[in-house]
Each structure stands twice: as C-alpha cells, then as structure tokens.
C-alpha cells in the first residue's frame, strides 16, 4: 500500500508521499478548477467549482433560503449557522449520490465558493444582495457562522469547504471588473475591507479563499503577494487553499496587462500564493516551468495546500466505505426534506423588516373583506430566488401567501399594475396595466402594493441586461419601469395602502414612506417568502428583521460609485440624514431600554468592559428585539466611524417581561485602525450606545425613544495590537 493511503499517519505525511509520486504533467493537471484524474494513483477527477450562497446552487432541487442580504437582515447568527449546516448536509447528500455514479463535474463537488463577505459599500452594486450588507462587524458575524456550518464539526473530516470571497476590496463596478483598479488607503483597507475576511479565516478556520478580479492599488488580487501570502498566510495563519475567481488569471494578461501571456500570469499567481486557477491552461503552466519563470518546487507548494483539502474531504480514505467519515453516510433523502423547509420558512419570517406602520398592521381581516394585491413583484416566480440559487421543489409568491393567509375570510383581487422594466414608449409595457390596477383597487378596501427590483435588474456582470442596469449594476436608485406611476395612481385612490418592497438592495422609497400606511422590506426571501410575508401582514408572526444597510433619500447623498474611499459611505461615515438607518426595523411590540451599566467607567489600555442593559416588552405581544451596541470614539487624531457596531444579540421577550442583557467588549473591540492601517488602543473616550438601531437622528425620530449611552474613559499608554 502506498504511504498516502495510510490513514494512521498525518495528512502532511500523506500529502508529501503523494506529491513524490506525481509527474510534472500530472501536477499541472491538478492545479486547475477542472482537476484531472490520475487513475494510476486512484486520484479521481474533481471540479472545484460549486456554489452555495443561500442553498446548494445549480445542482437541481435543493432548499432555497433567503438571499444572503436577507439572512443578514435576520441578525441571527445561530440561524445563519443552522442554515449553513443544512446547506452542507444537502451538498454532501448530492455529492454522495453524484460521486458514486462517477459524476464529478461542475456543481457536483464539496468546495463551495461561498460566502461573499465583501462590503456592500454602494447600493448601485449589482452583486450587493450576495453579501451581508454594509457593516464589517455584522458581515463578520454572519460570515463566521456560515463557514462553521458549512465545514462541520468533525475533528478530522470536512463536511464541505467554505471559500470566503472575493478577496479583497471588491464591490463593483461589474462592467469593468476584469481590469478595475480599486484605489484604497491603508485605513479603509484594514478597517473596512479586510475585517470580515480576517474573522472568517481566524475564527471559523475557513479552508478556502477566492481572490477577486480587481486590482488593489495597481496589483491584481490573484497575483498580490502582500494579500495572499504576507497578510493571509504569514500574519493570519491561514493554511488552506486560494482559488482565483473565474478567468481572473487570464485577465492579468488580457485586461490588467501586467503580464504578456498566460504562462507569465500563472507563474505570477502561484508565486503570490494562488493555488487553483479557474481557467484551463495546464500546458501554459508547463510552459512557465520550461521558460524557468516557475519552478516545480513552487508548484509543489500549491499542491500541498490543495491536496490537503482533498484528504480532509475524505477522497483518499476508501471513499464511501469509510465508516470513520460521518458525512459519507448522509443519504439523498436529506435533500429538500421537511425539516429543512421549516428552517427556510423561519429564515424568511425573520428576514422581513417593518419600516413604517401607522397602526394598520397587523391587518384586521374582519375589517378588510376585499383586498387588492397589486404590483410587478406580487406574482413574479423567479423573484424569491435571487441569484446563485438552487431550484426549490415548492415556493410561494406574495400573492400565494396572501391567498393562503386570507383563506375564505376575504376576497383577494390581483393585478400586475405594471412591469418593473420598460417605459411608455415600449408597447409591451404601456400604462395599460395601471387602469386594470385601478379597477381592482376600486373593488377593494385595502391595497397591498408589491414593488421593487428583481434578479434581472441587479446582479453579476452578464446576468442582468436592461435599460436600468450597466452590466448588472444599477444606473440609479429609483424604482424601475412605471412603478412610480403605479404608486402615484394607487395613492390617489385614498385607499389604505401597505407597500412591500422586494429587492436585493436599497432603493428610493421617499414617496411611499411619506404617504403609505405601512412599508415593509423583503430581500429576495427564498422559497417560503410569500408565506412568511403574509403571516407577518396578518399578524400570525411579529416582525423582527433589521436593515443590514442604509436606505438613502437620494443617490446624490453618496460619493461616485468608483470611489473606494469610505468617507461619506454607509452608516459608519455618512453624516447626512438617511431615509431608513442601518440596523433599523419596527415590531408589533414596544421595547423599552433602561439601566445601562458598565463594569467600569475607567479602564486601562488593554482591558475590556462588560455592558449590561435591561430591555422590557411593554406590549401585550411577545416579540424579538435586536439589541445593538455601538461605539463612537472621542479624541482620536484621525477619522473614526460616527457609529460603529461592536456587538448585538437577538432576544425573544414575552409580553410584560424584562430581560437583563450582557455584552462583553474585548480590548480589540475598543481599538481603532489608524491612518497607517495599524490596530491601536488609545487613551481616549468612547461613547457606548445601547439601542434597537443605529443611534442616529433618523432612528430616534422613527422609534420615538432616545438611545441609552454611557461614557468609558481609557487611560494608559497607547499600544499597537495584532490586527
């Protein structure tokens, strides 16, 4: 028996033995995403390309959860981890079935290219709905939970491999991503763009990383030694593999123009620390060795990291006959099972964000016997699924949900009202549907108006193509097509109106916020989205979602899209007055905060602090409250966030109940990133806020209660700490 097949020795020893048996040609064939089999050594073919952003994607039937931005709006780390655990269970079930039948192609493997922990810095970005929003801290918590759930809890074997992407400083524009150069200063680089990646690699020990298309300050990410070796491996201790984004290696010579041909691009990438090339060019790798710009020793180093992952996935341990690998026995029956569907429903429920309510919600069905459901997002069947999605065996639109919730107690009337694309000049999308909507509204006592965007209006380069997008990015933040005309027509009816905006990002909702009776935000909600939103509308469940991003009043409020400086962006650096603030969301319950206390109001540099606060539910209905802790630095000699989320928890509080909530802020939580990109603890003051939203003026006005705050003074010498 070859040594690499001996399960009693270390993976490192097995890897070294296997490498020693491979020819240079075989080595080259193993370092591309369509890794070739080496039949003489029992190495099966493997395609590293698989997706699992919010369910196993593009591999047939699977449970489809809310899009990533929707899961973020649950502010529920435990639920996120449970979702990821289910995703990897279904991924394993599929893999076990496919591999036994010799099917090892695209979307058949166990290396999932998720999560997307890029920062949604600008609402124009088409791929923002793949992320967890605009906050580095919230993104880090969701990303860590996702990676833990995906990879499983066995000490020896991986259930699947998580691959946080796109490393790094990546959030549009989509159209020029193949050669875009993101210019970023050291402070923003470390404070904003690397924060969540660091958490995923150091806390959850994610074993994969995907390098981004773009360059950072002139260096393509897939060839950036500072990024892939100095920071990722040497400073953060990452021991996993790096895979390039699709085509990113060839982009270096085709678009970035920093190499003259593919052989040079491959050599540069491997030397920088990229291990798997998502292109197909083994001959060019051999050419690089022949030209002596790449050595076999450097190829071996990439192989060590990639083969180690395959060993941890169990591919060389008598696969499917190995009783020690708990994941090889997961049956196909676990895919799309009832237990998983229940979690998809729970996630959809928790993701709904109530933005305005004048008291009309929950709907009193005894009062409203005739209900109109109107709008382009009421019955669009691809809407719940977002992108990078699987195919659910069953799913529900908003109209489905309202009909189910109302049953025989009310008459439900429907009109599309208008399409989400097109104009009056387009014969297919004339205003002809608006007269129909008016007729339906006249028959009704209440209007539920479903507007927003759809996956065809925002997405990846090439995925979206219409007059309101540029390669998937939005040209503007307005509602598209004739939706504003439809809204105005409905408002003129003077009927009670509940607006449900379904989108993957922030849009301008000034008009509906002003005149509608209620406004709700639903990010692409997955297979159970229609049932979930209806159950909230009719009071079966209490809304508890919170926004993971800022809704602005005007696109003029934010800097130009291509500007990667964080100044003026997101709740952390936007000094204006947003329409809806980050962290905001209403409930049918009324929560009151009191007794904010710190374990000490004066500490030394290097010490932490405990924060406690009482939260009471003053209403007659139990509800979930998301208690959020923000910091605001006072006295630093460089720019610091206006508010910075540093902890949160989601708690169910019964009617009339008071709960004492405790948070522990570590010395790192009380640190800052200076202009040199260094993490420092300074002898300054921090104002600590406890609130149900970002504690800005907009939230205070909407919630009607001031946030609690306390001042902590840090004394002693300034000190640098590890990132």
N, C-alpha and C positions, 0 to 999 in steps of 0.2 A: 504494500500500500504506500502510495506517495505520502510524504510528510504533510502536505497541505490538506489531506483528507482526515488527519488525526484530530479528532475533536477534544482530545485531552490536553493539547498544548495551546499556547496563546495564539490569538489571531495574528499578532505581529509575526510570529514564527511561521505560521501557515502562509501568510502573505509573501514573506521573503522566499519561502520554498517555491511557491507557485511562480513568482517572477523569474526565478532562476531557470525555470523550465520553458519559458516562453521565448520564441524568436522575436526579433525586432519587428517583423511584419505583423506578428500576432499582437504584440504590444500596441502597435499603432491602431489596429482594428478595434481594440478595446477602449480607446480613449475618445470615441465619438458617441453621440447620443444613441445611434443605432449600433450598439456594440456587437461585433461579430462573434459567432460561436467559435470555440476552439474544441472541436469534437474529440480530438485525441486525448485531451485532458479533462473532458467532461464539463467544460465551461459552456453553459447554454447561451443562446442569443439573449440580449437584453436591450430593451428600449427604455432609456432614462426619462422619456417624455411622458409625463402623466400630470393631470390637473385635479385639484380637489379643493377649490376655493371655498365652496359652501355646499359640498356634496361631491361624490365621485363624478367627474365630468366626462362627457363624450365617450362613455363606455356602456351605453344602453340605459336600462331602467335603474334608477337609484333614488334615494330620498334626497329631496332638494330643500335645503334650509334657506332662510333669508340670505340675500346677498351680504357680503362682508360688512358693508356700511350699515346694513340693517341689524346684523348681530351686534355690531358696536353700539347701536342705539339701545340695546338691552342693558348695557352697563352691568353685565352679569358674567363674571369670569368663570364661575363654576358651570354655568350653562354653556359657555363657549368651549370649555374643556370637554364637556359631555358631548357636544356636537362633533368635535374633532375626533373623539373616541369612536363615535358611531361611524363617521366617515372612514376611518381607517379599518373598522370592522367590515364595512361593506367593500372597501378596497381589497382587503385580504380575501374576503369571500369570492370576489370576482377573480382575483389573481389565482387563487387555489383552483378555481374552475378552468380558467383560460390556460394556465401553465400545464396542467395535467393533460390538456388536449394539444399541447405543443404550440399554443398561440401566445407569442411573446412580443407582439408589435406595439404600435402606438396606443397609448391609453390602456395598456394591459399590465403595467409594472407597479412597483411599490415605492418609487421615488416621486413623491408628489411635489410639484412646483408651486407650493403654497406654504405660508400665507404671504400676501402682499402687504408689507409693513411700511411702504412709502408714505410720506406725509401728504395729505390732501390739502396742499397749501393754497390752491386756487380753484374756485368752483368751475372754471372753464374746462379743466382737465377731464377728458372723456373717460379715463380709467379710474377716476376717483372712487367710484362705487365699489371697486375691488378692494379698497383699503378700509382701515378702521377709523378714518377721519383725520382731523387736522391737529390733534394733540399728541405729542410724543409720548406722554405718560399713559394715556388711555390706550394708544396703539400698542405700547409695550406690554400692557397687562393682557390685552386680547391676544397679541402675538405669542406670548409665553404660554398662555393657556392652550392655544391652538396647537403649538408644537408638542407640548406634553401629551395632549390627547392623541395626536397622530402617531407618535413614536411608541406609545405603550409604556408598560411598567415592568417588563421583564428585565432582569439584570444582564442577560446575555444577548437576547434577540430583540431586534427592532420589529415592531408591528408594521411600520412603514417609515419612510424617511421624510421628514419635513424639510422644506427648502425655502426659507425666507428670501423674498425678492423685493425690488430689484436693487441690488447693492451697487451703488447707492446714489443719493441725490437725484432721484428720478421722479418727476411728476409733470411730464409734458414739456413742450408741445409734442403731440403724436406725429404730426406730419413730417417733422424733421428729426425724429428721434435717432435715426441711423447715424447722424453726424452732429447732433446737438451738443454744444459745449456749455455745461452748466457752470457758471462762474459763481463761486460761493466763498465767503470769508471763513476763517477758522472757527469763529464763534458759532455761526449758523451751522457749519459742518458738524461740529460735535454736539452742540446744544439741541439741535432740531433733527438733522437728517440721519445721524448715526444712533440716536438714543434707543429706539426700539430694536434695531438690529443687535445692539450690544446686549440688551436684555434677553433676546431670543437665543443668542449663542452662549451666553454665560449662565443664564438661569435654567433654561429648559434644555440646554445642550443640543440644540438643533444640529443635525449632522450634515445638512446641505446648505449651500448658499448659491444664489443665482446672481451673476454680475449683470449690470444694466447695459443698455445700448449706448447711452450717452457718454460723453467725456466729462471729467471734472477738472476744471481749470486747465484744459488742453490735453489731458491724458485719458484715453478711452478706458472705461472701467474694467473691461476684460483684460487689459494689459497694464493695470495700475498696481505696481508692486507695493506702494505705500498702503493702498487699500486692502489688497488680497493677502499680503504677507506681513508687512510691518504691523499693521493695525489688527487685522482679523486673526492672524495666527500667533504672531510674536507677542502682541500686547494683550489680546483677549483669550489666548489659549485655545483657539478653535482647532480641532483635529480632523474635521470632516472634509468633504469634497466641495469644490466650486464648479458649477456648471455655467457656461455662458448662456445668455439669452439667445433665442433662435436667430441665427445669422449674424450675431454680433462679432464673430471672429472675421468673417469675410468683410463685414462693414469697415474694419480697420483699414483695409487696402482700397475698398471700393468708395467709401464715403468720408471717413476721417482722414484718409490719405497720409497716415503716419507710417505705413509700410508700403512696399512696392508690389507685393504679391502675397498669395495665400500662405506660402511657406514661411515668409517672414512674420505674418500675422500669428500663425500657430506657434512659432518659436517664441515670439514676444509674450503671448498669452501664457504659455506653460512656464516660462521663466518668472513671470509675475505671480503665478500661483493659481491659474485657472487649470482645471483638471479634465473636464469633459467639454468637448467642443460641440455645440449644437449647430454644426454644419456637417458636411460629409466629405472628408478630404484626407483619408489615410495616406494616399500617395504623396500629398503635399507635406505631410509630417515626415515621411521618409526622405523626401527631397531636402527638407530642412536639415536633417541629420547628414545627408550626403554633402551638403554645402557647408557643413560644420558651423551652422548658426544655432544648432540644437544638439544636445548630446543624449545618448541613450540613458545616461545616469539621470538626467533631468526628466526624461520620460518615465523612468522607474519611480521617481518620487511622486509623480501624478498617479501612477498605477497603485502605489501603496495606499493612497487615500481612497481611491475608487474601489479597489478590491476589498478593502476593509469593510466598506459599506455592504458589499455583496455577501461577505462572510456573516456580517451581523444580521442580514436579512434571512440567512439560513440556506443560501443557494448551494452550498458545497457540503451540507451535512445530511446527505441521503434524503434529499427533499421529498416531502410528503410521506415519508416513512419514519420521520424523526419525532418520537414521542416527547422529546425534551423541548421542542419548539411549540409553545401553546397556541401559536397563531395559525399553524398549518392545518389545524382541525376545525377552523371556522367554516361552517357549511354555507352553501349558497343561499339557504333558506333565511339567513340573517340579513340578506339584502332586501331593502324595501319592506321590512316587516312592520307589524302594527306598533310595536314599541317605539320604533324609530319615527314613525309617522306622528306619534303623540308628542315627541320632542320637537318635531318640526312645527307642530301647532303651537306648542308652548313658546318656542322662539319667535314665531310670527306675532303672537299676542304681546310678548314683552317688548317687541321692537316698535310698536305703534307709539308715536309721540303726539300728545294732545297739545296744540299750540294756542288755541283760543276756545273759550266756552262761556257763553253768556248765560248759561243755565239750561240750554236746550238739550244738552246731553246729560245723562243717557236719554235716548228717545223714549218718550212715553207712548207706547203703541196704542194705548186706549184713546189717546188724543189725536193721533195721526193715522187715519184709516186708509189714506191714499198717498202713497209715497212714490215720487219720481226719482229714478236713478238715471242720471244723465252725464254724458261726457265720454271722451275718447278712451279713458282708462277704466271704464266701468266693466268692459267685457272683452278686453284685449287679452288673448290667451297666452301670448309669449311674455306678457308684462311681468308676471310674478317671478320669472326665472332668471332675470338678469343676464349675465354672460358667464362663460366658463362654467356651464351648468350641466347637470345630468338631465335625464328625462323621467319625471315622476310618473308613476302608474295612475295617479289621480291628482287633480289640482283644482283650485277654486278661484274664480274671479270675484271681484267685489259684488257684482250683480248676483252671482251664485250664492254668496254669503248672505246678502240681504234677503233674498227669497227664502233661504233656509231659515234664517232667524225670524222672519215675519210669519212664516207658515201661512195659516189661513186667517190670521188676525188682521191682515192689511192687504190691500191691493197694491201690487208693485208694477209700475209702468217704466218703460225703458226707451231711451233714445241716445244714439251716439253723440248727438249735438253737433260735432264737427270732428274732423280728423286732426291729429296732432301735427301734421305737416301740410304744406301747400298754402295757397293763397286764393283770393277771389278770382284771380286770373286763370287758375287751374280748374278745368272743367270737372275734374274728378272730386275736387274738394271745395266746391262752391259753398255759399251760405245756405244751401238748400236744407241742410240738416237742422239749422237753427230754428226755422219755422216749425219743424217737427218737434223739436225740444220744447218750444213754446206751447204747442198744442198739448204735449204730455204734461207740462207744468200746470196748465190750466185745469187739468183733471185731478191735480194733486194738492194735498195740504202741506207737504214738506218736500224739499228738493235735496237730494244727496248728489253733489256735483263732483265727479271724479275726473281730475285734470292732472297735468304733469308732463313727464317725459316718458321715454321707453328705450329699451336696449338698442333700437335702431337710430336713436337720436344722440346717444352718448356711448362711447366705447373705445376700443383699441383702433389704431390705425388700420384702415381697411374694413373694419367691422360695421362702421356707420357711414352712410352716404346719403346726404340730403342737403337741401339749401341752408339749413341752420347749423351745419357742422363743418369743421375743417379737419378731415382725417380722423374723425371721432371726437375731437374737442368741440365744445360749444362756441359759436361765434359771439353769443350774447347770453344773458341770463334770463331773458324773458320767456314766458310760456309761448310755445311754438304754434304755428298754424293760425287758426281762427279761435284759439282758446280764450283769448281776452275778449273777443267779440261775444263769444258764448257766455262768458261770465257776466259781462255787462247786460246782456239780454235777460239772463236769469235774475240778476239783482233788480232789474226794473219791474219784475213781476211782484215784488214786495212780499213774496212767499218766504217763510223761514228757509234758510239755506245752510247746509253743512257741506263744507268743502273738504274733500280728501285729495291731497296732493300726493301722487305716487311718482317717485323719481329716484334716481341714484345720487342726486346731488342737490345743492341749494339752487333755488330759482327765485325770481322776484315775485313775492306774494303780497305786495303792499295793498292792492285793491281789495283782495278777498279778506285780508286781515282787518281792513277798515270796516267793511260792510257785511261780511258773512256772520252768521250767528255762532258758528264754530268752525275751526280749522284743525285738521289733523294731517300729520306727515307719516306716510308709509313708504319706506325704502323698499326696493324690489323684494317682496316678502316671502318668496318660496312657495311651495305647493299649497300650503294651508293659509295663504294670505287673505283670501276672500272671506273665509270663515272667521278668521281671527279679527279682522277689522269690523265685521258685522257684530260679533259678540261684544266688542267694546262699544260700538254705536248704540246697541240696545241694552247695555248695562249688565250683561252676563259676567263681564270681567271689568276690572278697574285699570285704566291705562297707567303705564309706569315707564314708558320709554323716555329717553333723554337725548337731546341732539348731540351727535359727535362732531358737529361742525357748525359754523356761523352762517346764518342767513342774512345777507346784506340787503340794504334798501336800494342800492344802485351799484351797477358794475363799475361806476366811476369811483366807488369808495376804495377800491383796491388797486395796487400798482400793476403795471403791464405784466402780462402773462409770462413772458420770457425772463423777467427779472426774478432771480432766485433769492434775493435778499428777503429776510423775514420781516423787515421793517414795514409796518402798516398792514401786515397779514395776520390772519387768524385771531382768535380771542386774546392770544398772548401779546400781540404787538399792534392790534388795531385799536386806535384811540377814538374812533368815531362811535356812532350810535347805531348798532345793528337793528334789524327788524326782529330777529329771534336770536338769542345768545347761545353760545356753546354751553352744553350741559342743561339747557332749559327743557322743561316738559311739565305739563299740568297733570293733575289727578282728580278723580272724583272725591278724594279725601282731602282734608285740610290738615296740614302738618305745622306744628309749632316747635321752634328750637329754643332751648334755654340752657343756662348753666354751663356755658363753655368754659372749660378749665384747662390749664396747662400744668404738667407735673412740676414745672419751674418756669418762672418768667425770666430768669437769667441763667445762662449756661456757658460753659467754656467751649472754645472751638474744638470740635471732635466729639462732642456729646450730642445725644439725641434728646427728644422730648416726647412725652405722651400727651395726647389731646383727648379730652372727653367732652361729650355733649349729650344733653337729653333731647329726645325728639318725641313729641306727643301727637297722637292722631286725635284731633278734636271732633272728627265727624262720626257719623253713625255707620260707616262702611270701612271695612279693613282695606288696607292698601299697601303697596310697596313704595318706599321712599328711597331715593338715591342720595345719600348724604355725601357731600363733596367737600374736600379740604383743599383750599387754595392758599398759596403763599405769594406775598408781594414784598420784595426786598426794598429796604430803605437805607440809602447811604453808600451804595456801590459806586465806584468811579467809572463804570461802563454801563451800557444799556442792559437792562434786565426786563423780563416779561412784566407787563402790567399786572396780570394774574397768571399763576402757574399751578395747574392741578398737581397735587402731590399724593393724594390718597382718596379713595372712595369706597363705599360699600352699599349694597342694596339690601334693604331690610323690610320684611313684612311686619306691619304694625297693626294690631287689632283696633277696632273702634274704641276710643277712650283710653287706650293703652299708652304708657310712656316707656320708652326704651333708652337706656344709657349706652351710648356708642363710644368705643375706644379706638383710637388710632395711634400708632407708634411711628413717629417720624425719625428716621435714622440720620446720622451725620451727613450722609450723602444726600438725603432729602433736603437738607439745609445748606447745600453747597450751590455754587454757581459756576457757569462757564465764562471765563474772561475772554478778552479780545484775542488772546494767543491760543485759544482753544483748550486751555487748561482748566481742570476742575479744581476749584478753590473753596475753602471755608474761610470766611472773613469775619472780623469782629464788627458786625453791623446788626441792625434790627430787621426782623421780619414781622410783618403783619400776617396773622394766620386767620383765615376765614372758614367758617362752617356754614354751609348753605345748600339748598337744593338745586343750585345752578351756579354758573359763573356769576360772581357777586358784582356785576356791573349795574349801571343805572337802568338799563333796559329790563333786566330781570327783576330788579327791585320794583319797578313800576308795574310789571305784569303779575308778579307774585303778590305784591301788596304788603310785603314784610321785609324788613331790613335784615341783612346777614349778620350773624354774630361774628365778632372779631376779637382778637387778643394780640398783644404785642409781646414778642420774645426778643430779648437782648442777648447777643452772643459776644462774649469777652475773650480776650487772649490774643495770641499771635496768629496772624494769617498763616494758613498752611495749604499746600497742594496735596491732593489725594488722587488715587488711581481713577481713571475715567469710569 
